[in-house]
Amino acid sequence: MPFSDLEVWDDMSRRTPAAQMAVDEVLLGYGEAPVLRLYRWAAPALTFGYAQRWAEVSALAGARPLVRRWTGGGVVYHGDDLTLTLAVPPTDPLCRLRTDQIYRAIHEAILGALGGASAGFRLALPEDCRPGTACFVSPALHDILHAGKKACGGALRRGRCGVLYQGSLHRDLSADLLGAAFSSRCRPCAPAPAFEEAVDNLARTRYATKDWNELR
């Protein structure tokens, strides 16, 4: 399992898309242990990767609100998915791995929670991969597939502050089951009011702004 211990947050708060992204970023500086956050969406929304162009992705959104992620990757339609965040501090051994190794380690843990090959799930191989703007019709290496279709994909950001993973899973798993897939020592994550204040500020000043979302 990737982590010696883990904080798990089954976040049931109803948040705007901008606030969802702000929570994930603030989590990266939250504490000394990795944090797994699970959340769902109050209404359909679209997120898109940091490097993607606004003109291209806005044409795909329709009536859905859209927000630029801090991580990379492609366009992800949210609404029926279970969304996962892993915020890993820089002191954790996972951060010493190559980016592709980190991605694989995270998805191997999720694969185990899903039941693995016996339940029809596997990691994507090079021959499964194809480029594209929309994440779930464009499998990348080590994404999770089921019956040839993408069931889980994610995006990473890494730096001096650690590693942030944002993933979308088209299956419903409990926080206990997913937490146990990542660590044998899990405890609840309970952010203080100051955390929510930081989230509100970041959502307002970055993720809800035109300057951020139309950055490229």
Order of alpha helices (4+ residues) and beta strands (2+ residues): beta-alpha-beta-beta-alpha-beta-beta-beta-alpha-beta-beta-beta-beta-alpha-beta-alpha-alpha
